[in-house]
Amino acid sequence: MNQQEAAKAQFVRTTFARIVPRYDLVNWLMTLGLDRRWRKATVELVRPQSAVTLDLATGTADLAIELARQGSRTVVGLDFCPEMLEAGRAKVAARGLEQVISLAAGDALALPFDADTFDAAVNAFALRNVANLPRTFAELCRVLRPGGRLGCLDLTPPRGPLKGFFGLYINRMVPLLGAVAGGDLPAYRYLAESLRAHPEADRLKRMLDEAGFVQTGYRLVGFGTVAIHYGVKPARPSRAESRGARAKLPFGPRPQRAGDRVERTTRRAARPRPNPYKQSHK
């Protein structure tokens, strides 16, 4: 992590630590309660039934609880803000889900898990806050098992006729709402600033492609102001498919040996041979 990334991480951590007490309330007010419906839709996309799942940047664990509600066998919620994790643990305990959900501290840029650990991974309103999006997507792809599914819920720069209205809402009304209901004007000013730097939906999809995901796409909700991106980690080829691919190689199953043979054949072909029909001109 370079200095710029470290500075952003520290800023985000301290900002979210300040707004924990009213975080859920302000989210509900800002989205008119629709954030719960969007979380449900995000979890449905990854089909968590009987799966081992990851909620990245879990915050107060709303998405982790939704994963458990939809049948996930084991849920791990990760966040780098201890104050958020404490609030999340209280909610998990209040619902009697301690045996299903475990919350831990960790960094999205260096996930503390082995490769191929999770069947599915989700996050909500987290992507704008990470210091390095490509590295975050690469880490998510690493820890998912082949065929594992990813769902990402976040604000997106709006398009069309609502663009002006949404700009006014996010830049003026949301900070005011955060100041009144959350008691922290600068924290909710950051929300507008983070959206201005956030990639638009098509670019974010391409970043998922570049990280190695397949079957990527997104759904726009909230009148085009929120996007749910999704993707799948490619499955490994079966043994039969691997044997079939090797059988198609022109010189056997090992490309490096094939290259050696091609080179030797070329050298023999280039060597001049005597022509028995050539007449002597002595």
Backbone torsions as a table, in degrees:
resi	resn	phi	psi	omega
1	MET	NA	124.9	179.8
2	ASN	-82.1	179.2	-174.8
3	GLN	-63.8	-40.2	-179.5
4	GLN	-64.5	-43.1	179.0
5	GLU	-65.4	-41.3	179.7
6	ALA	-64.9	-38.0	179.5
7	ALA	-66.1	-42.0	178.4
8	LYS	-64.7	-43.0	-180.0
9	ALA	-59.4	-43.4	-179.5
10	GLN	-66.3	-40.2	179.3
11	PHE	-63.2	-46.8	-179.2
12	VAL	-63.4	-42.2	-178.8
13	ARG	-60.5	-48.2	-177.9
14	THR	-69.9	-34.3	178.6
15	THR	-63.7	-47.2	-178.6
16	PHE	-70.9	-30.2	176.8
17	ALA	-61.7	-33.8	-178.1
18	ARG	-72.4	-30.2	-170.6
19	ILE	-101.0	8.4	-177.4
20	VAL	-54.4	-46.5	-173.4
21	PRO	-58.8	-33.9	-177.4
22	ARG	-114.2	13.5	-173.4
23	TYR	-59.6	-50.5	-177.9
24	ASP	-64.9	-40.4	-179.8
25	LEU	-62.8	-46.9	-177.9
26	VAL	-66.6	-38.1	175.3
27	ASN	-58.3	-44.2	-179.6
28	TRP	-63.8	-42.8	-179.7
29	LEU	-67.2	-42.8	-177.5
30	MET	-62.8	-36.5	-174.9
31	THR	-101.7	5.3	-176.8
32	LEU	57.3	32.1	179.1
33	GLY	82.6	-1.3	-176.7
34	LEU	-75.3	-16.6	-178.5
35	ASP	-60.0	-31.0	178.3
36	ARG	-66.5	-41.6	177.7
37	ARG	-64.8	-39.0	-179.7
38	TRP	-68.5	-38.4	176.3
39	ARG	-62.5	-43.6	178.6
40	LYS	-59.4	-44.1	180.0
41	ALA	-64.9	-37.7	178.8
42	THR	-63.2	-44.9	179.8
43	VAL	-66.1	-39.9	179.2
44	GLU	-59.3	-33.3	-178.8
45	LEU	-63.7	-32.1	-175.2
46	VAL	-93.7	-2.4	175.4
47	ARG	49.1	74.3	-170.8
48	PRO	-86.0	3.9	-175.1
49	GLN	-56.0	124.3	179.1
50	SER	60.4	20.2	-175.6
51	ALA	-101.5	161.0	169.6
52	VAL	-95.5	119.0	-168.0
53	THR	-127.1	155.6	178.8
54	LEU	-120.5	130.8	170.7
55	ASP	-109.8	103.9	-177.7
56	LEU	-82.6	136.0	-175.7
57	ALA	56.9	56.5	-171.3
58	THR	-65.6	-23.6	179.5
59	GLY	62.0	-123.5	179.5
60	THR	-91.9	18.6	167.7
61	ALA	74.6	18.0	178.3
62	ASP	-60.2	-43.0	-177.9
63	LEU	-72.3	-36.1	176.2
64	ALA	-61.8	-41.3	178.3
65	ILE	-65.3	-38.3	177.7
66	GLU	-66.6	-37.2	175.0
67	LEU	-59.4	-45.3	178.9
68	ALA	-65.1	-40.7	-179.3
69	ARG	-61.5	-34.5	-179.7
70	GLN	-89.2	10.9	168.1
71	GLY	104.7	9.9	177.5
72	SER	-62.5	135.1	-178.9
73	ARG	-71.9	-43.3	179.1
74	THR	-139.3	132.4	179.4
75	VAL	-123.1	130.7	172.7
76	VAL	-114.3	122.1	175.4
77	GLY	-104.8	127.5	-176.1
78	LEU	-118.9	137.2	176.4
79	ASP	-155.2	153.9	-179.7
80	PHE	-103.6	10.6	178.5
81	CYS	-111.7	107.0	-176.4
82	PRO	-58.6	-36.3	-179.4
83	GLU	-65.0	-38.5	175.7
84	MET	-64.2	-42.7	-179.5
85	LEU	-61.8	-39.2	178.7
86	GLU	-62.3	-43.5	177.7
87	ALA	-64.5	-38.3	178.7
88	GLY	-65.6	-41.2	-179.9
89	ARG	-63.2	-36.7	178.1
90	ALA	-63.8	-40.4	179.3
91	LYS	-68.3	-40.7	178.7
92	VAL	-62.2	-44.3	-179.6
93	ALA	-65.3	-38.7	-179.4
94	ALA	-63.1	-24.5	179.7
95	ARG	-99.4	2.4	178.2
96	GLY	66.8	35.2	-174.9
97	LEU	-109.4	18.5	-176.5
98	GLU	-62.9	-26.8	-179.9
99	GLN	-76.8	-17.6	-178.2
100	VAL	-103.3	-41.0	-172.8
101	ILE	-108.8	128.6	170.6
102	SER	-123.3	136.7	-178.6
103	LEU	-111.7	140.0	-176.2
104	ALA	-145.8	157.1	176.2
105	ALA	-85.3	141.2	178.7
106	GLY	-177.5	167.5	-174.6
107	ASP	-109.9	131.9	-179.8
108	ALA	-63.8	-23.8	-178.1
109	LEU	-84.6	-9.7	178.6
110	ALA	-151.4	76.0	-174.2
111	LEU	-64.1	132.9	-175.0
112	PRO	-84.1	49.0	-178.6
113	PHE	-134.9	153.6	175.1
114	ASP	-70.3	161.5	174.6
115	ALA	-63.7	150.6	174.6
116	ASP	60.0	46.0	-177.3
117	THR	-96.3	-38.7	-169.0
118	PHE	-111.3	147.7	174.6
119	ASP	-81.3	-26.2	-178.3
120	ALA	-156.4	154.8	177.3
121	ALA	-142.3	143.8	179.4
122	VAL	-138.3	163.5	169.6
123	ASN	-155.9	153.4	-178.7
124	ALA	-134.7	123.7	176.9
125	PHE	54.4	41.8	-177.6
126	ALA	-115.0	-31.2	-169.3
127	LEU	-62.2	-33.0	-179.6
128	ARG	-68.9	-16.1	-173.4
129	ASN	-101.2	-8.4	179.5
130	VAL	-81.2	151.9	-175.2
131	ALA	-81.6	-18.7	-177.0
132	ASN	-150.2	99.5	-176.1
133	LEU	-64.4	-48.5	-180.0
134	PRO	-56.6	-40.9	-179.7
135	ARG	-68.4	-36.6	177.0
136	THR	-61.6	-45.3	179.0
137	PHE	-65.4	-37.9	178.4
138	ALA	-63.9	-39.9	177.8
139	GLU	-66.4	-40.6	177.6
140	LEU	-63.0	-41.3	178.2
141	CYS	-64.5	-38.2	-179.0
142	ARG	-62.9	-45.5	-173.0
143	VAL	-82.3	-12.3	175.2
144	LEU	-78.1	146.6	173.4
145	ARG	-75.7	156.1	174.8
146	PRO	-53.8	129.3	-174.5
147	GLY	87.7	-2.7	179.8
148	GLY	-69.4	149.9	-172.8
149	ARG	-111.8	144.5	-178.8
150	LEU	-121.3	137.7	173.4
151	GLY	-133.8	128.6	-176.1
152	CYS	-126.6	120.2	179.1
153	LEU	-108.3	126.9	177.7
154	ASP	-164.5	165.2	171.4
155	LEU	-63.5	154.9	177.5
156	THR	-140.6	144.9	176.5
157	PRO	-55.9	121.9	-173.7
158	PRO	-73.8	162.0	178.0
159	ARG	-120.8	168.9	170.6
160	GLY	73.3	-159.8	-171.4
161	PRO	-67.4	-21.2	-179.2
162	LEU	-82.7	-3.7	-175.6
163	LYS	-58.8	-45.0	-178.9
164	GLY	-66.4	-43.2	-179.6
165	PHE	-65.0	-42.5	-178.6
166	PHE	-66.6	-37.7	176.1
167	GLY	-59.0	-42.7	177.0
168	LEU	-63.7	-41.8	-178.2
169	TYR	-64.9	-47.9	-174.0
170	ILE	-74.1	-31.1	-176.8
171	ASN	-87.7	-28.0	-175.4
172	ARG	-112.3	-52.2	-171.3
173	MET	-76.6	-39.8	-178.3
174	VAL	-64.4	-46.3	176.3
175	PRO	-59.8	-36.4	178.2
176	LEU	-66.2	-42.6	177.5
177	LEU	-62.6	-41.7	178.5
178	GLY	-64.4	-35.8	179.4
179	ALA	-69.1	-40.9	-176.4
180	VAL	-75.6	-51.3	-174.5
181	ALA	-87.0	-31.3	-176.2
182	GLY	-104.2	-14.6	177.5
183	GLY	71.8	23.0	-177.0
184	ASP	-149.2	90.4	-178.9
185	LEU	-64.2	-47.8	-178.1
186	PRO	-59.7	-35.6	-178.9
187	ALA	-62.6	-37.7	-177.6
188	TYR	-88.8	-14.3	165.6
189	ARG	-68.0	-35.9	177.2
190	TYR	-59.4	-33.3	179.3
191	LEU	-56.0	-46.7	179.0
192	ALA	-66.0	-40.6	-179.9
193	GLU	-64.4	-39.9	-179.1
194	SER	-66.2	-32.5	179.5
195	LEU	-71.9	-34.6	179.4
196	ARG	-62.4	-32.3	-179.1
197	ALA	-91.3	-3.3	-173.5
198	HIS	-82.3	137.6	179.3
199	PRO	-63.1	145.8	174.5
200	GLU	-70.5	167.1	-165.9
201	ALA	-59.5	-41.5	-179.4
202	ASP	-65.6	-40.3	178.8
203	ARG	-65.2	-39.3	179.3
204	LEU	-64.3	-38.3	175.8
205	LYS	-61.2	-43.1	178.3
206	ARG	-63.0	-34.2	177.8
207	MET	-65.6	-36.5	174.3
208	LEU	-63.6	-42.1	177.0
209	ASP	-59.2	-46.1	-177.0
210	GLU	-66.3	-26.2	178.8
211	ALA	-78.8	-8.6	177.1
212	GLY	111.0	0.2	179.1
213	PHE	-77.9	153.5	174.8
214	VAL	-122.8	171.5	-179.6
215	GLN	52.8	40.3	-177.1
216	THR	-82.8	158.0	177.7
217	GLY	177.8	-171.3	177.5
218	TYR	-157.8	157.7	174.0
219	ARG	-120.0	135.4	175.4
220	LEU	-95.4	132.1	176.2
221	VAL	-131.7	179.4	179.0
222	GLY	59.9	43.8	-179.5
223	PHE	57.9	33.6	176.7
224	GLY	83.7	10.3	-178.6
225	THR	-99.2	-7.3	-178.3
226	VAL	-132.6	138.9	179.4
227	ALA	-123.2	140.9	171.6
228	ILE	-112.8	104.9	179.2
229	HIS	-90.9	151.1	-179.2
230	TYR	-147.4	160.5	178.5
231	GLY	-169.4	171.3	-177.7
232	VAL	-132.4	136.2	172.6
233	LYS	-73.8	130.8	-176.5
234	PRO	-58.6	141.6	175.5
235	ALA	-77.1	147.6	176.2
236	ARG	-71.4	145.3	177.2
237	PRO	-65.7	145.5	177.2
238	SER	-69.4	167.8	178.3
239	ARG	-61.9	-38.5	179.5
240	ALA	-64.0	-41.2	178.7
241	GLU	-65.4	-39.3	179.4
242	SER	-64.7	-41.9	178.0
243	ARG	-63.9	-38.8	178.9
244	GLY	-63.9	-39.0	178.8
245	ALA	-65.8	-39.2	179.5
246	ARG	-67.7	-35.6	-178.5
247	ALA	-63.9	-23.9	-178.7
248	LYS	-80.7	-11.0	178.7
249	LEU	-68.0	136.0	-172.5
250	PRO	-69.9	-21.1	-175.4
251	PHE	-127.4	34.4	175.5
252	GLY	100.7	-177.0	-167.5
253	PRO	-80.3	-12.0	-175.9
254	ARG	-115.7	109.6	-174.2
255	PRO	-57.1	-36.6	-177.1
256	GLN	-66.1	-37.4	176.1
257	ARG	-70.0	-35.5	177.0
258	ALA	-59.5	-41.1	179.3
259	GLY	-63.3	-37.8	178.3
260	ASP	-61.8	-42.8	-178.3
261	ARG	-65.6	-40.8	178.3
262	VAL	-59.9	-43.4	-178.0
263	GLU	-63.4	-43.4	-179.1
264	ARG	-65.9	-39.3	178.6
265	THR	-62.7	-40.3	-179.8
266	THR	-64.5	-40.8	-179.5
267	ARG	-65.0	-39.5	179.4
268	ARG	-66.3	-38.5	-178.8
269	ALA	-67.3	-30.3	-177.4
270	ALA	-81.6	-14.5	-177.5
271	ARG	-73.9	125.9	-178.4
272	PRO	-66.2	140.9	179.1
273	ARG	-113.9	146.0	178.2
274	PRO	-66.7	142.2	179.4
275	ASN	-101.1	111.1	-177.3
276	PRO	-66.5	-17.5	-177.9
277	TYR	-95.9	-1.6	-178.6
278	LYS	-77.1	130.1	-178.3
279	GLN	-82.2	146.1	177.3
280	SER	-84.5	142.2	-179.6
281	HIS	-118.7	56.3	178.8
282	LYS	-77.1	NA	NA
